[in-house]
Each structure stands twice: as C-alpha cells, then as structure tokens.
Amino acid sequence: MNIDPTMMAIILAAAVATYLTRAGGYLVISRFKALPPRVDAALNAVPAAVLTTLVAPAFYAGGPEVKIAMVIGLLAGLRFSLIPMLLCGWGAAIVLRHMI
C-alpha cells in the first residue's frame, strides 16, 4: 500500500487542529462565567469542520467506489449510530472495490 504524503499531511494537520480547538475551547470556556450563545455555537461547529477536512479530500481524490461508499455511509448515518454507519461505509467500500 502506498501512502500519499499529501494525505498524511492533511490528516496530521487535522489532528493538530482538533487538539488546538479543544484546548482553545477549554481556555475560552474557563474565562467566562456564563458561555455566550455565539461562543457556544462556534464550539459546537468545530467537530463538523474538522471532520470535513478529513472527508472532503478522500471524496475528491477517491474513485467512484469511494464516493459511493461515502454516500452509503452518509445515508446509514442518518438512520443508525456511529458504529453501524462506519460498518456500512467500510463494507460498501470493500465490496465496491472488488466489484469495480
């Protein structure tokens, strides 16, 4: 298996961004007695933004089997919890890679 250095850099950058946003969130929260609604909304949006940095490059660079598997995972995520969603997405990717 060949590891793409660009993809590894994106994953590492997302990991650093996740850590910094969590630490920054803690620092922001610790400075306020009551959390303003805008700060609360911004902190709630961070996980989705970081997840997008992981999913978007794979969707863009992946073949049709990756795109289809991601859509299947998305649809499963609308109905099921995290583990079944991941199993549906991974299962679809495995099956589609052998079929396509």
Biopython code that builds the backbone (N, CA, C, O; Angstrom):
import numpy as np
from Bio.PDB.StructureBuilder import StructureBuilder

atoms = [
    (1, "MET", "N", (0.854, -1.181, 0.000)),
    (1, "MET", "CA", (0.000, 0.000, 0.000)),
    (1, "MET", "C", (0.894, 1.236, 0.000)),
    (1, "MET", "O", (1.861, 1.322, 0.757)),
    (2, "ASN", "N", (0.557, 2.175, -0.850)),
    (2, "ASN", "CA", (1.338, 3.383, -0.996)),
    (2, "ASN", "C", (0.673, 4.516, -0.212)),
    (2, "ASN", "O", (-0.508, 4.799, -0.414)),
    (3, "ILE", "N", (1.416, 5.156, 0.671)),
    (3, "ILE", "CA", (0.876, 6.240, 1.484)),
    (3, "ILE", "C", (1.173, 7.563, 0.798)),
    (3, "ILE", "O", (2.322, 7.880, 0.490)),
    (4, "ASP", "N", (0.118, 8.323, 0.566)),
    (4, "ASP", "CA", (0.242, 9.623, -0.088)),
    (4, "ASP", "C", (0.705, 10.655, 0.946)),
    (4, "ASP", "O", (0.008, 10.869, 1.938)),
    (5, "PRO", "N", (1.854, 11.296, 0.743)),
    (5, "PRO", "CA", (2.348, 12.277, 1.717)),
    (5, "PRO", "C", (1.402, 13.463, 1.908)),
    (5, "PRO", "O", (1.304, 14.009, 3.007)),
    (6, "THR", "N", (0.713, 13.858, 0.852)),
    (6, "THR", "CA", (-0.230, 14.966, 0.986)),
    (6, "THR", "C", (-1.380, 14.585, 1.911)),
    (6, "THR", "O", (-1.788, 15.380, 2.757)),
    (7, "MET", "N", (-1.899, 13.375, 1.752)),
    (7, "MET", "CA", (-2.999, 12.916, 2.596)),
    (7, "MET", "C", (-2.534, 12.804, 4.049)),
    (7, "MET", "O", (-3.277, 13.151, 4.968)),
    (8, "MET", "N", (-1.320, 12.327, 4.256)),
    (8, "MET", "CA", (-0.788, 12.228, 5.629)),
    (8, "MET", "C", (-0.639, 13.620, 6.242)),
    (8, "MET", "O", (-0.918, 13.806, 7.427)),
    (9, "ALA", "N", (-0.205, 14.592, 5.452)),
    (9, "ALA", "CA", (-0.075, 15.960, 5.960)),
    (9, "ALA", "C", (-1.446, 16.524, 6.329)),
    (9, "ALA", "O", (-1.581, 17.227, 7.330)),
    (10, "ILE", "N", (-2.453, 16.218, 5.527)),
    (10, "ILE", "CA", (-3.814, 16.686, 5.824)),
    (10, "ILE", "C", (-4.319, 16.050, 7.116)),
    (10, "ILE", "O", (-4.915, 16.730, 7.951)),
    (11, "ILE", "N", (-4.087, 14.764, 7.282)),
    (11, "ILE", "CA", (-4.536, 14.064, 8.487)),
    (11, "ILE", "C", (-3.822, 14.615, 9.718)),
    (11, "ILE", "O", (-4.455, 14.840, 10.749)),
    (12, "LEU", "N", (-2.521, 14.834, 9.621)),
    (12, "LEU", "CA", (-1.775, 15.386, 10.752)),
    (12, "LEU", "C", (-2.220, 16.809, 11.070)),
    (12, "LEU", "O", (-2.344, 17.177, 12.238)),
    (13, "ALA", "N", (-2.458, 17.605, 10.038)),
    (13, "ALA", "CA", (-2.932, 18.975, 10.260)),
    (13, "ALA", "C", (-4.310, 18.964, 10.922)),
    (13, "ALA", "O", (-4.585, 19.789, 11.793)),
    (14, "ALA", "N", (-5.167, 18.042, 10.517)),
    (14, "ALA", "CA", (-6.488, 17.937, 11.131)),
    (14, "ALA", "C", (-6.371, 17.509, 12.587)),
    (14, "ALA", "O", (-7.130, 17.980, 13.435)),
    (15, "ALA", "N", (-5.424, 16.619, 12.886)),
    (15, "ALA", "CA", (-5.216, 16.202, 14.271)),
    (15, "ALA", "C", (-4.749, 17.378, 15.128)),
    (15, "ALA", "O", (-5.230, 17.571, 16.245)),
    (16, "VAL", "N", (-3.820, 18.152, 14.604)),
    (16, "VAL", "CA", (-3.336, 19.335, 15.331)),
    (16, "VAL", "C", (-4.467, 20.344, 15.502)),
    (16, "VAL", "O", (-4.622, 20.929, 16.574)),
    (17, "ALA", "N", (-5.259, 20.549, 14.447)),
    (17, "ALA", "CA", (-6.383, 21.483, 14.530)),
    (17, "ALA", "C", (-7.399, 21.021, 15.564)),
    (17, "ALA", "O", (-7.954, 21.834, 16.304)),
    (18, "THR", "N", (-7.640, 19.730, 15.615)),
    (18, "THR", "CA", (-8.568, 19.191, 16.606)),
    (18, "THR", "C", (-8.061, 19.452, 18.014)),
    (18, "THR", "O", (-8.814, 19.899, 18.879)),
    (19, "TYR", "N", (-6.792, 19.173, 18.241)),
    (19, "TYR", "CA", (-6.220, 19.403, 19.570)),
    (19, "TYR", "C", (-6.281, 20.879, 19.954)),
    (19, "TYR", "O", (-6.679, 21.223, 21.067)),
    (20, "LEU", "N", (-5.883, 21.744, 19.028)),
    (20, "LEU", "CA", (-5.868, 23.183, 19.332)),
    (20, "LEU", "C", (-7.273, 23.727, 19.576)),
    (20, "LEU", "O", (-7.469, 24.569, 20.453)),
    (21, "THR", "N", (-8.245, 23.254, 18.810)),
    (21, "THR", "CA", (-9.606, 23.748, 19.034)),
    (21, "THR", "C", (-10.167, 23.245, 20.353)),
    (21, "THR", "O", (-10.914, 23.959, 21.022)),
    (22, "ARG", "N", (-9.817, 22.029, 20.732)),
    (22, "ARG", "CA", (-10.289, 21.533, 22.031)),
    (22, "ARG", "C", (-9.616, 22.290, 23.172)),
    (22, "ARG", "O", (-10.274, 22.686, 24.133)),
    (23, "ALA", "N", (-8.318, 22.487, 23.065)),
    (23, "ALA", "CA", (-7.609, 23.243, 24.111)),
    (23, "ALA", "C", (-8.083, 24.690, 24.118)),
    (23, "ALA", "O", (-8.280, 25.277, 25.182)),
    (24, "GLY", "N", (-8.265, 25.263, 22.937)),
    (24, "GLY", "CA", (-8.763, 26.637, 22.853)),
    (24, "GLY", "C", (-10.170, 26.761, 23.412)),
    (24, "GLY", "O", (-10.497, 27.745, 24.076)),
    (25, "GLY", "N", (-10.995, 25.768, 23.144)),
    (25, "GLY", "CA", (-12.346, 25.764, 23.692)),
    (25, "GLY", "C", (-12.340, 25.744, 25.206)),
    (25, "GLY", "O", (-13.125, 26.437, 25.852)),
    (26, "TYR", "N", (-11.450, 24.946, 25.763)),
    (26, "TYR", "CA", (-11.335, 24.897, 27.223)),
    (26, "TYR", "C", (-10.893, 26.259, 27.766)),
    (26, "TYR", "O", (-11.431, 26.738, 28.765)),
    (27, "LEU", "N", (-9.915, 26.878, 27.106)),
    (27, "LEU", "CA", (-9.448, 28.190, 27.560)),
    (27, "LEU", "C", (-10.535, 29.250, 27.443)),
    (27, "LEU", "O", (-10.666, 30.103, 28.322)),
    (28, "VAL", "N", (-11.310, 29.206, 26.373)),
    (28, "VAL", "CA", (-12.400, 30.169, 26.199)),
    (28, "VAL", "C", (-13.460, 29.961, 27.279)),
    (28, "VAL", "O", (-13.922, 30.918, 27.901)),
    (29, "ILE", "N", (-13.829, 28.738, 27.488)),
    (29, "ILE", "CA", (-14.873, 28.440, 28.472)),
    (29, "ILE", "C", (-14.417, 28.816, 29.878)),
    (29, "ILE", "O", (-15.215, 29.308, 30.676)),
    (30, "SER", "N", (-13.164, 28.593, 30.183)),
    (30, "SER", "CA", (-12.685, 28.878, 31.539)),
    (30, "SER", "C", (-12.650, 30.384, 31.839)),
    (30, "SER", "O", (-12.611, 30.773, 33.007)),
    (31, "ARG", "N", (-12.663, 31.225, 30.820)),
    (31, "ARG", "CA", (-12.623, 32.676, 31.027)),
    (31, "ARG", "C", (-14.010, 33.290, 31.275)),
    (31, "ARG", "O", (-14.114, 34.414, 31.767)),
    (32, "PHE", "N", (-15.047, 32.567, 30.941)),
    (32, "PHE", "CA", (-16.407, 33.090, 31.097)),
    (32, "PHE", "C", (-17.116, 32.394, 32.253)),
    (32, "PHE", "O", (-16.946, 31.194, 32.474)),
    (33, "LYS", "N", (-17.913, 33.169, 32.984)),
    (33, "LYS", "CA", (-18.770, 32.555, 33.994)),
    (33, "LYS", "C", (-19.967, 31.903, 33.319)),
    (33, "LYS", "O", (-20.384, 30.811, 33.705)),
    (34, "ALA", "N", (-20.515, 32.566, 32.321)),
    (34, "ALA", "CA", (-21.595, 32.010, 31.501)),
    (34, "ALA", "C", (-21.149, 32.081, 30.045)),
    (34, "ALA", "O", (-20.629, 33.106, 29.604)),
    (35, "LEU", "N", (-21.343, 31.021, 29.314)),
    (35, "LEU", "CA", (-20.896, 30.939, 27.931)),
    (35, "LEU", "C", (-21.866, 31.696, 27.016)),
    (35, "LEU", "O", (-23.051, 31.367, 26.974)),
    (36, "PRO", "N", (-21.379, 32.707, 26.282)),
    (36, "PRO", "CA", (-22.253, 33.430, 25.354)),
    (36, "PRO", "C", (-22.772, 32.485, 24.255)),
    (36, "PRO", "O", (-22.071, 31.549, 23.869)),
    (37, "PRO", "N", (-23.973, 32.719, 23.760)),
    (37, "PRO", "CA", (-24.547, 31.832, 22.737)),
    (37, "PRO", "C", (-23.702, 31.724, 21.468)),
    (37, "PRO", "O", (-23.636, 30.653, 20.864)),
    (38, "ARG", "N", (-23.065, 32.800, 21.060)),
    (38, "ARG", "CA", (-22.227, 32.746, 19.845)),
    (38, "ARG", "C", (-21.003, 31.867, 20.045)),
    (38, "ARG", "O", (-20.619, 31.121, 19.145)),
    (39, "VAL", "N", (-20.393, 31.951, 21.214)),
    (39, "VAL", "CA", (-19.228, 31.099, 21.512)),
    (39, "VAL", "C", (-19.672, 29.649, 21.563)),
    (39, "VAL", "O", (-18.988, 28.771, 21.038)),
    (40, "ASP", "N", (-20.796, 29.393, 22.183)),
    (40, "ASP", "CA", (-21.327, 28.028, 22.261)),
    (40, "ASP", "C", (-21.593, 27.486, 20.861)),
    (40, "ASP", "O", (-21.239, 26.343, 20.572)),
    (41, "ALA", "N", (-22.201, 28.271, 19.995)),
    (41, "ALA", "CA", (-22.479, 27.837, 18.628)),
    (41, "ALA", "C", (-21.187, 27.581, 17.856)),
    (41, "ALA", "O", (-21.101, 26.614, 17.099)),
    (42, "ALA", "N", (-20.182, 28.438, 18.040)),
    (42, "ALA", "CA", (-18.897, 28.256, 17.343)),
    (42, "ALA", "C", (-18.213, 26.977, 17.802)),
    (42, "ALA", "O", (-17.677, 26.238, 16.977)),
    (43, "LEU", "N", (-18.220, 26.705, 19.084)),
    (43, "LEU", "CA", (-17.586, 25.492, 19.591)),
    (43, "LEU", "C", (-18.336, 24.240, 19.143)),
    (43, "LEU", "O", (-17.728, 23.189, 18.939)),
    (44, "ASN", "N", (-19.640, 24.349, 18.991)),
    (44, "ASN", "CA", (-20.413, 23.206, 18.504)),
    (44, "ASN", "C", (-20.147, 22.926, 17.031)),
    (44, "ASN", "O", (-20.337, 21.795, 16.584)),
    (45, "ALA", "N", (-19.714, 23.920, 16.267)),
    (45, "ALA", "CA", (-19.450, 23.745, 14.842)),
    (45, "ALA", "C", (-18.055, 23.182, 14.562)),
    (45, "ALA", "O", (-17.805, 22.716, 13.450)),
    (46, "VAL", "N", (-17.166, 23.211, 15.509)),
    (46, "VAL", "CA", (-15.780, 22.792, 15.279)),
    (46, "VAL", "C", (-15.655, 21.324, 14.858)),
    (46, "VAL", "O", (-14.958, 21.054, 13.880)),
    (47, "PRO", "N", (-16.287, 20.365, 15.537)),
    (47, "PRO", "CA", (-16.109, 18.969, 15.115)),
    (47, "PRO", "C", (-16.532, 18.717, 13.671)),
    (47, "PRO", "O", (-15.858, 17.973, 12.958)),
    (48, "ALA", "N", (-17.619, 19.313, 13.230)),
    (48, "ALA", "CA", (-18.053, 19.134, 11.840)),
    (48, "ALA", "C", (-17.041, 19.733, 10.867)),
    (48, "ALA", "O", (-16.794, 19.168, 9.801)),
    (49, "ALA", "N", (-16.464, 20.859, 11.224)),
    (49, "ALA", "CA", (-15.467, 21.492, 10.349)),
    (49, "ALA", "C", (-14.209, 20.627, 10.236)),
    (49, "ALA", "O", (-13.652, 20.482, 9.148)),
    (50, "VAL", "N", (-13.771, 20.065, 11.336)),
    (50, "VAL", "CA", (-12.575, 19.221, 11.311)),
    (50, "VAL", "C", (-12.857, 17.926, 10.563)),
    (50, "VAL", "O", (-12.008, 17.447, 9.810)),
    (51, "LEU", "N", (-14.040, 17.355, 10.760)),
    (51, "LEU", "CA", (-14.405, 16.139, 10.036)),
    (51, "LEU", "C", (-14.425, 16.389, 8.532)),
    (51, "LEU", "O", (-14.039, 15.523, 7.747)),
    (52, "THR", "N", (-14.868, 17.555, 8.143)),
    (52, "THR", "CA", (-14.895, 17.904, 6.725)),
    (52, "THR", "C", (-13.486, 17.900, 6.139)),
    (52, "THR", "O", (-13.300, 17.513, 4.985)),
    (53, "THR", "N", (-12.499, 18.322, 6.913)),
    (53, "THR", "CA", (-11.119, 18.323, 6.399)),
    (53, "THR", "C", (-10.606, 16.912, 6.164)),
    (53, "THR", "O", (-9.660, 16.722, 5.399)),
    (54, "LEU", "N", (-11.205, 15.928, 6.802)),
    (54, "LEU", "CA", (-10.809, 14.541, 6.575)),
    (54, "LEU", "C", (-11.601, 13.905, 5.435)),
    (54, "LEU", "O", (-11.043, 13.154, 4.634)),
    (55, "VAL", "N", (-12.880, 14.198, 5.362)),
    (55, "VAL", "CA", (-13.747, 13.539, 4.389)),
    (55, "VAL", "C", (-13.606, 14.155, 2.995)),
    (55, "VAL", "O", (-13.561, 13.425, 2.006)),
    (56, "ALA", "N", (-13.536, 15.460, 2.903)),
    (56, "ALA", "CA", (-13.511, 16.126, 1.598)),
    (56, "ALA", "C", (-12.340, 15.683, 0.717)),
    (56, "ALA", "O", (-12.566, 15.397, -0.459)),
    (57, "PRO", "N", (-11.095, 15.611, 1.219)),
    (57, "PRO", "CA", (-10.006, 15.168, 0.336)),
    (57, "PRO", "C", (-10.177, 13.721, -0.142)),
    (57, "PRO", "O", (-9.857, 13.403, -1.287)),
    (58, "ALA", "N", (-10.681, 12.847, 0.735)),
    (58, "ALA", "CA", (-10.894, 11.457, 0.328)),
    (58, "ALA", "C", (-11.988, 11.376, -0.733)),
    (58, "ALA", "O", (-11.873, 10.607, -1.688)),
    (59, "PHE", "N", (-13.036, 12.158, -0.569)),
    (59, "PHE", "CA", (-14.111, 12.170, -1.563)),
    (59, "PHE", "C", (-13.603, 12.726, -2.888)),
    (59, "PHE", "O", (-13.930, 12.190, -3.947)),
    (60, "TYR", "N", (-12.819, 13.779, -2.843)),
    (60, "TYR", "CA", (-12.304, 14.406, -4.056)),
    (60, "TYR", "C", (-11.300, 13.507, -4.776)),
    (60, "TYR", "O", (-11.357, 13.375, -5.998)),
    (61, "ALA", "N", (-10.384, 12.891, -4.034)),
    (61, "ALA", "CA", (-9.308, 12.109, -4.642)),
    (61, "ALA", "C", (-9.698, 10.655, -4.900)),
    (61, "ALA", "O", (-9.054, 9.974, -5.698)),
    (62, "GLY", "N", (-10.741, 10.179, -4.233)),
    (62, "GLY", "CA", (-11.113, 8.774, -4.373)),
    (62, "GLY", "C", (-11.820, 8.487, -5.683)),
    (62, "GLY", "O", (-12.311, 9.378, -6.376)),
    (63, "GLY", "N", (-11.847, 7.203, -5.986)),
    (63, "GLY", "CA", (-12.537, 6.765, -7.189)),
    (63, "GLY", "C", (-14.035, 6.674, -6.954)),
    (63, "GLY", "O", (-14.538, 7.086, -5.909)),
    (64, "PRO", "N", (-14.744, 6.129, -7.939)),
    (64, "PRO", "CA", (-16.198, 6.031, -7.802)),
    (64, "PRO", "C", (-16.627, 5.143, -6.636)),
    (64, "PRO", "O", (-17.658, 5.399, -6.014)),
    (65, "GLU", "N", (-15.850, 4.106, -6.336)),
    (65, "GLU", "CA", (-16.206, 3.227, -5.216)),
    (65, "GLU", "C", (-16.133, 3.964, -3.887)),
    (65, "GLU", "O", (-16.934, 3.699, -2.990)),
    (66, "VAL", "N", (-15.185, 4.885, -3.748)),
    (66, "VAL", "CA", (-15.066, 5.669, -2.518)),
    (66, "VAL", "C", (-16.239, 6.628, -2.385)),
    (66, "VAL", "O", (-16.813, 6.775, -1.306)),
    (67, "LYS", "N", (-16.585, 7.270, -3.472)),
    (67, "LYS", "CA", (-17.712, 8.215, -3.447)),
    (67, "LYS", "C", (-19.021, 7.502, -3.107)),
    (67, "LYS", "O", (-19.802, 7.986, -2.288)),
    (68, "ILE", "N", (-19.257, 6.350, -3.739)),
    (68, "ILE", "CA", (-20.477, 5.589, -3.478)),
    (68, "ILE", "C", (-20.487, 5.099, -2.031)),
    (68, "ILE", "O", (-21.518, 5.172, -1.363)),
    (69, "ALA", "N", (-19.356, 4.602, -1.545)),
    (69, "ALA", "CA", (-19.276, 4.125, -0.155)),
    (69, "ALA", "C", (-19.523, 5.261, 0.830)),
    (69, "ALA", "O", (-20.165, 5.053, 1.859)),
    (70, "MET", "N", (-19.024, 6.458, 0.532)),
    (70, "MET", "CA", (-19.259, 7.591, 1.421)),
    (70, "MET", "C", (-20.730, 7.990, 1.441)),
    (70, "MET", "O", (-21.268, 8.344, 2.490)),
    (71, "VAL", "N", (-21.373, 7.932, 0.288)),
    (71, "VAL", "CA", (-22.803, 8.248, 0.243)),
    (71, "VAL", "C", (-23.596, 7.199, 1.014)),
    (71, "VAL", "O", (-24.538, 7.541, 1.729)),
    (72, "ILE", "N", (-23.225, 5.921, 0.877)),
    (72, "ILE", "CA", (-23.890, 4.862, 1.643)),
    (72, "ILE", "C", (-23.668, 5.082, 3.138)),
    (72, "ILE", "O", (-24.596, 4.933, 3.933)),
    (73, "GLY", "N", (-22.446, 5.433, 3.520)),
    (73, "GLY", "CA", (-22.169, 5.729, 4.931)),
    (73, "GLY", "C", (-22.976, 6.920, 5.423)),
    (73, "GLY", "O", (-23.475, 6.910, 6.548)),
    (74, "LEU", "N", (-23.107, 7.944, 4.592)),
    (74, "LEU", "CA", (-23.905, 9.115, 4.964)),
    (74, "LEU", "C", (-25.362, 8.730, 5.183)),
    (74, "LEU", "O", (-25.973, 9.135, 6.172)),
    (75, "LEU", "N", (-25.918, 7.949, 4.263)),
    (75, "LEU", "CA", (-27.312, 7.528, 4.405)),
    (75, "LEU", "C", (-27.498, 6.637, 5.629)),
    (75, "LEU", "O", (-28.506, 6.738, 6.328)),
    (76, "ALA", "N", (-26.531, 5.770, 5.883)),
    (76, "ALA", "CA", (-26.609, 4.924, 7.084)),
    (76, "ALA", "C", (-26.517, 5.784, 8.342)),
    (76, "ALA", "O", (-27.172, 5.495, 9.343)),
    (77, "GLY", "N", (-25.706, 6.840, 8.293)),
    (77, "GLY", "CA", (-25.556, 7.741, 9.437)),
    (77, "GLY", "C", (-26.824, 8.511, 9.756)),
    (77, "GLY", "O", (-27.028, 8.924, 10.898)),
    (78, "LEU", "N", (-27.675, 8.710, 8.767)),
    (78, "LEU", "CA", (-28.951, 9.378, 9.012)),
    (78, "LEU", "C", (-29.921, 8.488, 9.782)),
    (78, "LEU", "O", (-30.850, 8.974, 10.426)),
    (79, "ARG", "N", (-29.692, 7.178, 9.706)),
    (79, "ARG", "CA", (-30.611, 6.229, 10.332)),
    (79, "ARG", "C", (-30.032, 5.555, 11.579)),
    (79, "ARG", "O", (-30.758, 5.290, 12.537)),
    (80, "PHE", "N", (-28.721, 5.279, 11.566)),
    (80, "PHE", "CA", (-28.099, 4.500, 12.628)),
    (80, "PHE", "C", (-27.086, 5.330, 13.411)),
    (80, "PHE", "O", (-26.817, 6.482, 13.072)),
    (81, "SER", "N", (-26.531, 4.731, 14.455)),
    (81, "SER", "CA", (-25.491, 5.390, 15.241)),
    (81, "SER", "C", (-24.133, 5.237, 14.548)),
    (81, "SER", "O", (-24.053, 4.759, 13.417)),
    (82, "LEU", "N", (-23.071, 5.650, 15.243)),
    (82, "LEU", "CA", (-21.738, 5.735, 14.639)),
    (82, "LEU", "C", (-21.193, 4.386, 14.149)),
    (82, "LEU", "O", (-20.761, 4.279, 13.001)),
    (83, "ILE", "N", (-21.208, 3.369, 14.997)),
    (83, "ILE", "CA", (-20.591, 2.086, 14.621)),
    (83, "ILE", "C", (-21.293, 1.441, 13.428)),
    (83, "ILE", "O", (-20.612, 1.036, 12.486)),
    (84, "PRO", "N", (-22.627, 1.327, 13.424)),
    (84, "PRO", "CA", (-23.262, 0.771, 12.221)),
    (84, "PRO", "C", (-22.992, 1.604, 10.968)),
    (84, "PRO", "O", (-22.856, 1.054, 9.875)),
    (85, "MET", "N", (-22.914, 2.928, 11.122)),
    (85, "MET", "CA", (-22.616, 3.778, 9.983)),
    (85, "MET", "C", (-21.232, 3.447, 9.419)),
    (85, "MET", "O", (-21.068, 3.294, 8.208)),
    (86, "LEU", "N", (-20.240, 3.338, 10.306)),
    (86, "LEU", "CA", (-18.884, 3.005, 9.853)),
    (86, "LEU", "C", (-18.842, 1.631, 9.199)),
    (86, "LEU", "O", (-18.191, 1.450, 8.170)),
    (87, "LEU", "N", (-19.528, 0.670, 9.788)),
    (87, "LEU", "CA", (-19.549, -0.679, 9.214)),
    (87, "LEU", "C", (-20.197, -0.683, 7.830)),
    (87, "LEU", "O", (-19.721, -1.370, 6.927)),
    (88, "CYS", "N", (-21.265, 0.066, 7.661)),
    (88, "CYS", "CA", (-21.912, 0.168, 6.339)),
    (88, "CYS", "C", (-20.971, 0.807, 5.318)),
    (88, "CYS", "O", (-20.838, 0.313, 4.198)),
    (89, "GLY", "N", (-20.326, 1.893, 5.701)),
    (89, "GLY", "CA", (-19.405, 2.567, 4.789)),
    (89, "GLY", "C", (-18.207, 1.709, 4.424)),
    (89, "GLY", "O", (-17.841, 1.599, 3.253)),
    (90, "TRP", "N", (-17.595, 1.101, 5.440)),
    (90, "TRP", "CA", (-16.433, 0.239, 5.171)),
    (90, "TRP", "C", (-16.833, -0.990, 4.361)),
    (90, "TRP", "O", (-16.141, -1.383, 3.421)),
    (91, "GLY", "N", (-17.948, -1.584, 4.736)),
    (91, "GLY", "CA", (-18.425, -2.752, 3.989)),
    (91, "GLY", "C", (-18.699, -2.407, 2.538)),
    (91, "GLY", "O", (-18.340, -3.161, 1.634)),
    (92, "ALA", "N", (-19.329, -1.280, 2.319)),
    (92, "ALA", "CA", (-19.608, -0.852, 0.950)),
    (92, "ALA", "C", (-18.310, -0.611, 0.180)),
    (92, "ALA", "O", (-18.196, -0.993, -0.985)),
    (93, "ALA", "N", (-17.340, 0.020, 0.827)),
    (93, "ALA", "CA", (-16.056, 0.270, 0.157)),
    (93, "ALA", "C", (-15.365, -1.034, -0.218)),
    (93, "ALA", "O", (-14.820, -1.154, -1.316)),
    (94, "ILE", "N", (-15.384, -1.998, 0.673)),
    (94, "ILE", "CA", (-14.736, -3.283, 0.395)),
    (94, "ILE", "C", (-15.425, -3.994, -0.768)),
    (94, "ILE", "O", (-14.769, -4.468, -1.694)),
    (95, "VAL", "N", (-16.744, -4.061, -0.708)),
    (95, "VAL", "CA", (-17.493, -4.745, -1.766)),
    (95, "VAL", "C", (-17.312, -4.030, -3.101)),
    (95, "VAL", "O", (-17.077, -4.667, -4.128)),
    (96, "LEU", "N", (-17.422, -2.705, -3.080)),
    (96, "LEU", "CA", (-17.305, -1.951, -4.338)),
    (96, "LEU", "C", (-15.907, -2.023, -4.924)),
    (96, "LEU", "O", (-15.755, -2.034, -6.146)),
    (97, "ARG", "N", (-14.888, -2.073, -4.088)),
    (97, "ARG", "CA", (-13.513, -2.194, -4.626)),
    (97, "ARG", "C", (-13.286, -3.526, -5.308)),
    (97, "ARG", "O", (-12.486, -3.620, -6.238)),
    (98, "HIS", "N", (-13.979, -4.553, -4.858)),
    (98, "HIS", "CA", (-13.842, -5.861, -5.504)),
    (98, "HIS", "C", (-14.709, -5.956, -6.756)),
    (98, "HIS", "O", (-14.412, -6.731, -7.665)),
    (99, "MET", "N", (-15.779, -5.168, -6.799)),
    (99, "MET", "CA", (-16.668, -5.202, -7.957)),
    (99, "MET", "C", (-16.220, -4.275, -9.069)),
    (99, "MET", "O", (-16.354, -4.610, -10.246)),
    (100, "ILE", "N", (-15.687, -3.102, -8.711)),
    (100, "ILE", "CA", (-15.317, -2.108, -9.741)),
    (100, "ILE", "C", (-13.876, -2.286, -10.149)),
    (100, "ILE", "O", (-13.380, -1.548, -11.000)),
]
sb = StructureBuilder()
sb.init_structure("model")
sb.init_model(0)
sb.init_chain("A")
sb.init_seg("    ")
for serial, (resi, resn, name, xyz) in enumerate(atoms, 1):
    if name == "N":
        sb.init_residue(resn, " ", resi, " ")
    sb.init_atom(name, np.array(xyz, "f"), 0.0, 1.0, " ", f" {name:<3s}", serial, name[0])
structure = sb.get_structure()
